[in-house]
Amino acid sequence: MPYFICRSKPHLLATNLKVMFSTLTTQTHLQQLSRPSQLWHSYLRRGHISEFGPQYLIVRDPYRRLISFFNDKFRQHPLGIAEACGYDEWQTCQRIFFPYLGVTRATPPVEIRDALLGTSFEQFAAILPQVFQQDGHLRPQNQIRFVSVKGIILGQFPVEHVLKMENSADMQFLSEALGTNLKTRHNATSGTNSDDLFTNQSRKTVNRLYAVDFQEYGYDLHV
């Protein structure tokens, strides 16, 4: 999972994919923690040893996060590649949808791309319950607290402070107090970014799958 450490202004930052991860990877003052390092810091914090300062978790509205994922992996990325890719060349977060889109290893590359581009947001949301735990782009954000190896939880980080992407004061703190450069957006997605994408059924699905995120981080449920 994406954990970063800053030694110049001691603190730890945790985030999820599609929640400023690409932006954080470009920060020269941040070092991404390896899995062994994550376990070590988890052990230290379990003993209330926090020599590397407080830990912050960056979160994003679950609806916005899913829209960003859909625009990126089902629209922007398939349209942006020069040539259609074979089955194994697509990203894991795309391949987990293939069985539900009728895509097999025998499917021609162009048809794979067309299958992604032809998937509506409603279809995407209908498949989510079968795949959302299989990739970090889609897992609930609250699960970032657990450090696991092959599905076995070996450690846990306490979340001391939560910073919301949508909160201007939180982003100002991230920039000014923690030294994160937010002027350039990395891996930004374009496309429809509206609640109009959600039908009543798809909204119910998202509300159920990400219920803990809505509750723990104080995001409004749309019913």
C-alpha positions, -999 to +999 in steps of 0.1 A: +000+000+000+012+036-006+030+049+025+055+077+023+079+090+049+094+125+052+126+129+072+132+166+068+098+175+084+092+141+102+058+127+093+042+097+075+017+100+047-007+072+037-029+073+007-047+050-018-045+047-056-066+074-073-061+096-042-031+118-051-008+088-052+009+099-085+014+134-071+031+121-040+055+098-060+069+130-076+078+147-043+115+148-038+112+150+000+091+119+003+103+083+002+079+055-005+081+028+022+088-008+011+066-036+026+093-046+052+096-009+062+058-006+065+058-036+089+087-021+109+070+013+113+037-005+121+056-024+149+071+008+163+038+027+163+021-003+180+045+004+208+037+041+207+071+049+192+066+077+167+101+091+161+092+099+125+064+122+136+026+120+131+008+100+104-016+116+080-041+098+058-053+115+026-088+105+015-112+112-013-149+112-018-157+076-028-180+087-056-153+110-071-126+083-067-147+058-087-155+083-114-118+092-117-110+055-120-136+049-147-125+079-167-089+068-165-091+030-171-122+028-193-118+059-213-086+079-212-061+051-211-077+029-238-080+059-261-045+071-254-025+040-264-010+040-299-020+004-306-045-019-290-028-042-264-030-079-260-046-095-229-016-095-206-005-060-216-035-043-199-032-032-163-043-055-136-071-031-126-085-035-161-080-072-165-101-080-134-131-068-154-124-089-185-143-121-174-174-100-170-170-082-203-166-114-223-129-109-229-106-139-230-070-145-240-083-153-275-100-119-279-083-097-305-065-066-291-088-042-309-119-059-295-104-058-259-100-020-263-135-017-277-149-037-248-135-012-223-146+018-243-180+003-247-186-003-210-210+022-194-205+035-159-237+016-149-222-017-162-189-008-144-207-003-111-227-036-116-194-055-118-178-038-089-190-061-061-172-090-078-138-072-082-134-043-059-113-062-034-089-074-061-070-042-068-058-012-048-075+013-071-109+000-059-104-013-024-121+008+003-098+035+016-101+025+052-082-007+045-050+013+041-045+010+078-037-027+075-003-040+064-007-074+049+013-100+030-006-124+007-039-114+023-026-120+059-027-089+081+006-085+099+005-050+111-017-019+114-011+018+113-031+041+136-047+070+116-039+101+135-050+128+111-073+127+081-068+151+052-096+154+026-087+161-011-119+182-013-111+203+018-091+235+009-078+239+044-065+203+045-048+208+011-033+241+023-019+223+053-005+195+031+012+221+010+024+247+035+030+227+066+041+194+051+058+208+020+039+189-007+039+206-041+003+206-053+007+230-081+010+203-108-016+176-110-001+143-120-021+115-137-051+138-138-081+124-156-105+141-179-140+132-189-174+133-172-171+141-136-207+144-125-231+126-102-253+123-133-233+091-141-249+074-111-283+056-114-302+048-083-290+012-085-253+021-090-254+046-062-269+019-039-241-004-049-214+021-041-230+031-008-229-005+003-194-014-008-178+018+006-201+022+036-172+023+061-154+050+040-184+072+040-189+068+077-153+070+090-143+100+068-176+120+070-186+119+034-222+124+025-242+095+012-264+102-018-296+083-017 
